[in-house]
Amino acid sequence: MDMWKRFCDHSFYFDAVELGIDVSKIGTFDEVFAKVDREKIFREMAALESGSIANFDENRMVGHYWLRNPAIAPSGDLKTAISEVWNTLDRFAYAIHSGDICGQSGKFKNVLCIGIGGSALGPQLACKALSHGPRNKMALFFLDNTDPDGIDSALAELEGKLGETLVIVTSKSGGTPETRNGMAEVNFAYERAKLTFSRHAVAITCEDSQLDRQAKKEGWLKCFPMWDWVGGRTSIASVVGLLPMALQGIDHKKFLGGMRDMDSLTRVHEKTNPALILATAWYAATNGKGEKAMVILPYKDRLDLFSKFLQQLIMESLGKKLDRANNMVEQGLTVYGNKGSTDQHAYVQQLRDGMNNFFVTFIEVLSDRSGVSPFIEEGITAGDYLEGFLLGTRQALYENGRESITLTLGNVDPYHLGVLIALYERAVSFYASMVNVNAYHQPGVEAGKKAANTILQLQKSILQHLRNNPKQSFSPENIAQAIGSDDVEIIFKLLEHLAGNRRIQCQKSTHFSQNMYQFLS
Amino acid sequence: MDMWKRFCDHSFYFDAVELGIDVSKIGTFDEVFAKVDREKIFREMAALESGSIANFDENRMVGHYWLRNPAIAPSGDLKTAISEVWNTLDRFAYAIHSGDICGQSGKFKNVLCIGIGGSALGPQLACKALSHGPRNKMALFFLDNTDPDGIDSALAELEGKLGETLVIVTSKSGGTPETRNGMAEVNFAYERAKLTFSRHAVAITCEDSQLDRQAKKEGWLKCFPMWDWVGGRTSIASVVGLLPMALQGIDHKKFLGGMRDMDSLTRVHEKTNPALILATAWYAATNGKGEKAMVILPYKDRLDLFSKFLQQLIMESLGKKLDRANNMVEQGLTVYGNKGSTDQHAYVQQLRDGMNNFFVTFIEVLSDRSGVSPFIEEGITAGDYLEGFLLGTRQALYENGRESITLTLGNVDPYHLGVLIALYERAVSFYASMVNVNAYHQPGVEAGKKAANTILQLQKSILQHLRNNPKQSFSPENIAQAIGSDDVEIIFKLLEHLAGNRRIQCQKSTHFSQNMYQFLS
């Protein structure tokens, strides 16, 4: 009976949003909860929501909570801007569905979303989790990388259909290379098909960005505004998430309603604040230092991208070198997982028997399906098995000292997906307060872009050198010397890549370091 | 120049299979390599390949290496059995493609694979990585769970097409509940469509299993044999992987050829054994105790399921409580990842700046695409950016003390996918030798099945009690007492699930522990 008492004391059910959170299997929850500086958390939350520069490294406000409730935005202009986008979006989706806006081959049937990071993960999650399958209003495709073969694969799926495909290009600055490259390649494909790209294109971008100027100059179908106070990983409530949902026929207003209702609950300055409970459980499970990984196990196929979405939301927000006082902290919280019970036939073997270096978040969905389930054996449905696997695994882990959280949803629908995502967004905000990091910038991502640029400059120098000496062949070391670089290894890697795409010639030696490279005549 | 020297000394290129392995960014590689008991590893490898009971806990041989080279199988019967399946498979795929074997609505156009764990992950990886897109010979669908809503989604995609859909049911014993439930639900769908399931069904199962008997009794189109010496996670070279590949139009013989060639290389008793290099690098990076997670980052969209495949192969093989001498070791090696550069806009922020609790395996593919790439800016292609992101990230991690391995492939084709998978299969065998665990059983998975059964029994008792007292309502504690169980928490969870599917009635109280449940009259 002790476990039942602990369960009753540590399980919270939020009637208003039909969500349960059970932290009874996080051993030190109470001790950690007692120590949490709630005053700080709520003060920071209030400041952020009222428009303070919460993302101080980038000198930006953090406004994703306004997106579902413009009434709380800190200025009249912002309130208006947010609700105007809603109206524009509704009218635009209606015009696309009705055929008032058409592609060159007729009514739009497909949507190709070009974007990376939050510009892809949010719409991918929502559109998979809330799909009506063949009854979706439009078919969705994604280009979320700069892999030429991946671009070819996406375009092959759309072959002969580009004239009825709406292309959404999402990039705040317009400068994200993967997105810009994808757009350029898709543009070429429209040219090859003797179609005009701009007559099928929509931009989602900040005003006066490179992309905004291009779209306006070329007369694209539409330009939706983005704002610097919305981060990619929290952009699902902006037009970035809402437009693909609306086009597919998902009730994006119910989705926003779910987020708004959860936001209200997470503003409550009490113990029964769901995001405070969740963030405290994370802290308790990982000692506030990410000592254990968060394994996300939704027992529902529709939610199998949720872990990937959270991987970005949590790891990109919390994975920081410095805290807010510039102390070296190397913080973070590792997230992985797919779905149950499928994963029980894979890595859950290690969770049960291997290292105790994780805690699980089980996501339980009470409703098995929209219709009635047949019995597979006497009195037992396929869904009973799913529930049985969840409960059995959870208990076995617990008995073996492996901690877990369980979230319970009645259903996976637009409203409850909104509830779930808003819960995690706020829990990330709270946890960042607890460990004192800026959850809203991503210096490593910016640094990654710069590092790639340096390397592309090196490639230009290499090609220049080979072009200037067309009859000669060079070893990697020769080239390094000639162009005045000591990155022989990277020069070698670049040469191999260029040769692998028949852009230069390679004469192999017995050891690769002695390979000789030459301009292709 | 020091880094270049280290790179040259620690990078290995295997001409025969066109694969490169660079371990220069694993700091203690040399020290660990010097200590590896190679004699033990090669002795165990030879014993395993010659048919010893390498999976001693289950009293089974471990024969996946024979599947691509029957000549080395330990008996004439096995040699014959393996090559006979190849012939049967070829003839069957030909008959399906030619229309000699048809469904009730005509030529088969779709394949629905029902299976979980290795029975799904292998075919999913191969069929995605080697897809020809719209030019695939057949369209593939998967059912890999017992989620009723997920089953509905898969069936919705096949609505009106079941008569031209071939259903492959894969289960060694036929007793895996998820697979059996999926099959039962699909069977119902055929009945609703007034079609005969058996005329569209193929089984892959051990001889005389429950599934084998059912298939033979009902006269299914075909029964392909499986053997107890092939584990699910290493079944991709068996008919489990080969049949979906062949049906989709993938050259499965080249795939097997790649595996066979890699197997030959990993039998070499020398330093230049690619699997020995890889397993040593894992050991060096994780201190032989899984102290760091393995992040898999292929910079190629086609390979984005590879990490999920490895997650099973590695974590299910190595995640063990006991070593071979029954010492408590709680071993394992955590695997996660998706693809680059996409992930650079997500969790790679944490890898760059957060905790140093991982090492990365970069997978570089030299060829960008089958055709010629257009220039996005002067002299630079989309593929150059992809390469630049890989090299930039790798270097930045290295400079920050984060270790990595880099694998280089010329291309992702059937042969090289075979090479890659066979490399990891053998590396897992070797690593298991190093840390002395049985890599071929999965006691936790079996335990999970049993735990679920206990819970389903509890559900039966609950329903029995409510049915016997139809006019009364009960709290979870009442029921626990009545049926003589002290698992009140699980009883409550089961009641909520039953009520959530309208199979019993729930009368809510202010606290959920006081909810009252009643039989639905």
Boltz contact constraints between the chains, C-beta under 6 A:
constraints:
  - contact:
      token1: [A, 3]
      token2: [B, 489]
      max_distance: 6.0
  - contact:
      token1: [A, 4]
      token2: [B, 488]
      max_distance: 6.0
  - contact:
      token1: [A, 4]
      token2: [B, 489]
      max_distance: 6.0
  - contact:
      token1: [A, 7]
      token2: [B, 489]
      max_distance: 6.0
  - contact:
      token1: [A, 8]
      token2: [B, 513]
      max_distance: 6.0
  - contact:
      token1: [A, 13]
      token2: [B, 512]
      max_distance: 6.0
  - contact:
      token1: [A, 116]
      token2: [B, 342]
      max_distance: 6.0
  - contact:
      token1: [A, 116]
      token2: [B, 345]
      max_distance: 6.0
  - contact:
      token1: [A, 117]
      token2: [B, 345]
      max_distance: 6.0
  - contact:
      token1: [A, 117]
      token2: [B, 346]
      max_distance: 6.0
  - contact:
      token1: [A, 133]
      token2: [B, 153]
      max_distance: 6.0
  - contact:
      token1: [A, 133]
      token2: [B, 156]
      max_distance: 6.0
  - contact:
      token1: [A, 133]
      token2: [B, 157]
      max_distance: 6.0
  - contact:
      token1: [A, 134]
      token2: [B, 156]
      max_distance: 6.0
  - contact:
      token1: [A, 144]
      token2: [B, 342]
      max_distance: 6.0
  - contact:
      token1: [A, 145]
      token2: [B, 301]
      max_distance: 6.0
  - contact:
      token1: [A, 145]
      token2: [B, 342]
      max_distance: 6.0
  - contact:
      token1: [A, 146]
      token2: [B, 382]
      max_distance: 6.0
  - contact:
      token1: [A, 146]
      token2: [B, 385]
      max_distance: 6.0
  - contact:
      token1: [A, 146]
      token2: [B, 386]
      max_distance: 6.0
  - contact:
      token1: [A, 147]
      token2: [B, 300]
      max_distance: 6.0
  - contact:
      token1: [A, 147]
      token2: [B, 301]
      max_distance: 6.0
  - contact:
      token1: [A, 147]
      token2: [B, 386]
      max_distance: 6.0
  - contact:
      token1: [A, 148]
      token2: [B, 368]
      max_distance: 6.0
  - contact:
      token1: [A, 148]
      token2: [B, 369]
      max_distance: 6.0
  - contact:
      token1: [A, 148]
      token2: [B, 373]
      max_distance: 6.0
  - contact:
      token1: [A, 148]
      token2: [B, 382]
      max_distance: 6.0
  - contact:
      token1: [A, 148]
      token2: [B, 383]
      max_distance: 6.0
  - contact:
      token1: [A, 149]
      token2: [B, 369]
      max_distance: 6.0
  - contact:
      token1: [A, 150]
      token2: [B, 301]
      max_distance: 6.0
  - contact:
      token1: [A, 152]
      token2: [B, 369]
      max_distance: 6.0
  - contact:
      token1: [A, 153]
      token2: [B, 133]
      max_distance: 6.0
  - contact:
      token1: [A, 156]
      token2: [B, 133]
      max_distance: 6.0
  - contact:
      token1: [A, 156]
      token2: [B, 134]
      max_distance: 6.0
  - contact:
      token1: [A, 157]
      token2: [B, 133]
      max_distance: 6.0
  - contact:
      token1: [A, 177]
      token2: [B, 385]
      max_distance: 6.0
  - contact:
      token1: [A, 181]
      token2: [B, 376]
      max_distance: 6.0
  - contact:
      token1: [A, 181]
      token2: [B, 382]
      max_distance: 6.0
  - contact:
      token1: [A, 181]
      token2: [B, 385]
      max_distance: 6.0
  - contact:
      token1: [A, 184]
      token2: [B, 376]
      max_distance: 6.0
  - contact:
      token1: [A, 188]
      token2: [B, 374]
      max_distance: 6.0
  - contact:
      token1: [A, 290]
      token2: [B, 355]
      max_distance: 6.0
  - contact:
      token1: [A, 300]
      token2: [B, 147]
      max_distance: 6.0
  - contact:
      token1: [A, 301]
      token2: [B, 145]
      max_distance: 6.0
  - contact:
      token1: [A, 301]
      token2: [B, 147]
      max_distance: 6.0
  - contact:
      token1: [A, 301]
      token2: [B, 150]
      max_distance: 6.0
  - contact:
      token1: [A, 311]
      token2: [B, 347]
      max_distance: 6.0
  - contact:
      token1: [A, 312]
      token2: [B, 346]
      max_distance: 6.0
  - contact:
      token1: [A, 315]
      token2: [B, 347]
      max_distance: 6.0
  - contact:
      token1: [A, 315]
      token2: [B, 350]
      max_distance: 6.0
  - contact:
      token1: [A, 316]
      token2: [B, 346]
      max_distance: 6.0
  - contact:
      token1: [A, 316]
      token2: [B, 349]
      max_distance: 6.0
  - contact:
      token1: [A, 319]
      token2: [B, 349]
      max_distance: 6.0
  - contact:
      token1: [A, 319]
      token2: [B, 350]
      max_distance: 6.0
  - contact:
      token1: [A, 319]
      token2: [B, 353]
      max_distance: 6.0
  - contact:
      token1: [A, 319]
      token2: [B, 354]
      max_distance: 6.0
  - contact:
      token1: [A, 320]
      token2: [B, 353]
      max_distance: 6.0
  - contact:
      token1: [A, 321]
      token2: [B, 353]
      max_distance: 6.0
  - contact:
      token1: [A, 330]
      token2: [B, 354]
      max_distance: 6.0
  - contact:
      token1: [A, 330]
      token2: [B, 355]
      max_distance: 6.0
  - contact:
      token1: [A, 331]
      token2: [B, 354]
      max_distance: 6.0
  - contact:
      token1: [A, 332]
      token2: [B, 350]
      max_distance: 6.0
  - contact:
      token1: [A, 332]
      token2: [B, 354]
      max_distance: 6.0
  - contact:
      token1: [A, 332]
      token2: [B, 355]
      max_distance: 6.0
  - contact:
      token1: [A, 336]
      token2: [B, 336]
      max_distance: 6.0
  - contact:
      token1: [A, 342]
      token2: [B, 116]
      max_distance: 6.0
  - contact:
      token1: [A, 342]
      token2: [B, 144]
      max_distance: 6.0
  - contact:
      token1: [A, 342]
      token2: [B, 145]
      max_distance: 6.0
  - contact:
      token1: [A, 344]
      token2: [B, 448]
      max_distance: 6.0
  - contact:
      token1: [A, 345]
      token2: [B, 116]
      max_distance: 6.0
  - contact:
      token1: [A, 345]
      token2: [B, 117]
      max_distance: 6.0
  - contact:
      token1: [A, 346]
      token2: [B, 117]
      max_distance: 6.0
  - contact:
      token1: [A, 346]
      token2: [B, 312]
      max_distance: 6.0
  - contact:
      token1: [A, 346]
      token2: [B, 316]
      max_distance: 6.0
  - contact:
      token1: [A, 347]
      token2: [B, 311]
      max_distance: 6.0
  - contact:
      token1: [A, 347]
      token2: [B, 315]
      max_distance: 6.0
  - contact:
      token1: [A, 349]
      token2: [B, 316]
      max_distance: 6.0
  - contact:
      token1: [A, 349]
      token2: [B, 319]
      max_distance: 6.0
  - contact:
      token1: [A, 349]
      token2: [B, 442]
      max_distance: 6.0
  - contact:
      token1: [A, 349]
      token2: [B, 444]
      max_distance: 6.0
  - contact:
      token1: [A, 349]
      token2: [B, 445]
      max_distance: 6.0
  - contact:
      token1: [A, 350]
      token2: [B, 315]
      max_distance: 6.0
  - contact:
      token1: [A, 350]
      token2: [B, 319]
      max_distance: 6.0
  - contact:
      token1: [A, 350]
      token2: [B, 332]
      max_distance: 6.0
  - contact:
      token1: [A, 352]
      token2: [B, 444]
      max_distance: 6.0
  - contact:
      token1: [A, 353]
      token2: [B, 319]
      max_distance: 6.0
  - contact:
      token1: [A, 353]
      token2: [B, 320]
      max_distance: 6.0
  - contact:
      token1: [A, 353]
      token2: [B, 321]
      max_distance: 6.0
  - contact:
      token1: [A, 353]
      token2: [B, 444]
      max_distance: 6.0
  - contact:
      token1: [A, 354]
      token2: [B, 319]
      max_distance: 6.0
  - contact:
      token1: [A, 354]
      token2: [B, 330]
      max_distance: 6.0
  - contact:
      token1: [A, 354]
      token2: [B, 331]
      max_distance: 6.0
  - contact:
      token1: [A, 354]
      token2: [B, 332]
      max_distance: 6.0
  - contact:
      token1: [A, 355]
      token2: [B, 290]
      max_distance: 6.0
  - contact:
      token1: [A, 355]
      token2: [B, 330]
      max_distance: 6.0
  - contact:
      token1: [A, 355]
      token2: [B, 332]
      max_distance: 6.0
  - contact:
      token1: [A, 366]
      token2: [B, 497]
      max_distance: 6.0
  - contact:
      token1: [A, 366]
      token2: [B, 500]
      max_distance: 6.0
  - contact:
      token1: [A, 367]
      token2: [B, 500]
      max_distance: 6.0
  - contact:
      token1: [A, 368]
      token2: [B, 148]
      max_distance: 6.0
  - contact:
      token1: [A, 368]
      token2: [B, 501]
      max_distance: 6.0
  - contact:
      token1: [A, 369]
      token2: [B, 148]
      max_distance: 6.0
  - contact:
      token1: [A, 369]
      token2: [B, 149]
      max_distance: 6.0
  - contact:
      token1: [A, 369]
      token2: [B, 152]
      max_distance: 6.0
  - contact:
      token1: [A, 373]
      token2: [B, 148]
      max_distance: 6.0
  - contact:
      token1: [A, 374]
      token2: [B, 188]
      max_distance: 6.0
  - contact:
      token1: [A, 376]
      token2: [B, 181]
      max_distance: 6.0
  - contact:
      token1: [A, 376]
      token2: [B, 184]
      max_distance: 6.0
  - contact:
      token1: [A, 380]
      token2: [B, 456]
      max_distance: 6.0
  - contact:
      token1: [A, 382]
      token2: [B, 146]
      max_distance: 6.0
  - contact:
      token1: [A, 382]
      token2: [B, 148]
      max_distance: 6.0
  - contact:
      token1: [A, 382]
      token2: [B, 181]
      max_distance: 6.0
  - contact:
      token1: [A, 383]
      token2: [B, 148]
      max_distance: 6.0
  - contact:
      token1: [A, 385]
      token2: [B, 146]
      max_distance: 6.0
  - contact:
      token1: [A, 385]
      token2: [B, 177]
      max_distance: 6.0
  - contact:
      token1: [A, 385]
      token2: [B, 181]
      max_distance: 6.0
  - contact:
      token1: [A, 386]
      token2: [B, 146]
      max_distance: 6.0
  - contact:
      token1: [A, 386]
      token2: [B, 147]
      max_distance: 6.0
  - contact:
      token1: [A, 387]
      token2: [B, 497]
      max_distance: 6.0
  - contact:
      token1: [A, 388]
      token2: [B, 452]
      max_distance: 6.0
  - contact:
      token1: [A, 388]
      token2: [B, 455]
      max_distance: 6.0
  - contact:
      token1: [A, 388]
      token2: [B, 456]
      max_distance: 6.0
  - contact:
      token1: [A, 389]
      token2: [B, 452]
      max_distance: 6.0
  - contact:
      token1: [A, 391]
      token2: [B, 455]
      max_distance: 6.0
  - contact:
      token1: [A, 391]
      token2: [B, 490]
      max_distance: 6.0
  - contact:
      token1: [A, 391]
      token2: [B, 493]
      max_distance: 6.0
  - contact:
      token1: [A, 392]
      token2: [B, 451]
      max_distance: 6.0
  - contact:
      token1: [A, 392]
      token2: [B, 452]
      max_distance: 6.0
  - contact:
      token1: [A, 392]
      token2: [B, 455]
      max_distance: 6.0
  - contact:
      token1: [A, 393]
      token2: [B, 448]
      max_distance: 6.0
  - contact:
      token1: [A, 396]
      token2: [B, 451]
      max_distance: 6.0
  - contact:
      token1: [A, 442]
      token2: [B, 349]
      max_distance: 6.0
  - contact:
      token1: [A, 444]
      token2: [B, 349]
      max_distance: 6.0
  - contact:
      token1: [A, 444]
      token2: [B, 352]
      max_distance: 6.0
  - contact:
      token1: [A, 444]
      token2: [B, 353]
      max_distance: 6.0
  - contact:
      token1: [A, 445]
      token2: [B, 349]
      max_distance: 6.0
  - contact:
      token1: [A, 448]
      token2: [B, 344]
      max_distance: 6.0
  - contact:
      token1: [A, 448]
      token2: [B, 393]
      max_distance: 6.0
  - contact:
      token1: [A, 451]
      token2: [B, 392]
      max_distance: 6.0
  - contact:
      token1: [A, 451]
      token2: [B, 396]
      max_distance: 6.0
  - contact:
      token1: [A, 452]
      token2: [B, 388]
      max_distance: 6.0
  - contact:
      token1: [A, 452]
      token2: [B, 389]
      max_distance: 6.0
  - contact:
      token1: [A, 452]
      token2: [B, 392]
      max_distance: 6.0
  - contact:
      token1: [A, 455]
      token2: [B, 388]
      max_distance: 6.0
  - contact:
      token1: [A, 455]
      token2: [B, 391]
      max_distance: 6.0
  - contact:
      token1: [A, 455]
      token2: [B, 392]
      max_distance: 6.0
  - contact:
      token1: [A, 456]
      token2: [B, 380]
      max_distance: 6.0
  - contact:
      token1: [A, 456]
      token2: [B, 388]
      max_distance: 6.0
  - contact:
      token1: [A, 463]
      token2: [B, 379]
      max_distance: 6.0
  - contact:
      token1: [A, 488]
      token2: [B, 4]
      max_distance: 6.0
  - contact:
      token1: [A, 489]
      token2: [B, 3]
      max_distance: 6.0
  - contact:
      token1: [A, 489]
      token2: [B, 4]
      max_distance: 6.0
  - contact:
      token1: [A, 489]
      token2: [B, 7]
      max_distance: 6.0
  - contact:
      token1: [A, 490]
      token2: [B, 391]
      max_distance: 6.0
  - contact:
      token1: [A, 493]
      token2: [B, 391]
      max_distance: 6.0
  - contact:
      token1: [A, 497]
      token2: [B, 366]
      max_distance: 6.0
  - contact:
      token1: [A, 497]
      token2: [B, 387]
      max_distance: 6.0
  - contact:
      token1: [A, 500]
      token2: [B, 366]
      max_distance: 6.0
  - contact:
      token1: [A, 500]
      token2: [B, 367]
      max_distance: 6.0
  - contact:
      token1: [A, 501]
      token2: [B, 368]
      max_distance: 6.0
  - contact:
      token1: [A, 512]
      token2: [B, 13]
      max_distance: 6.0
  - contact:
      token1: [A, 513]
      token2: [B, 8]
      max_distance: 6.0
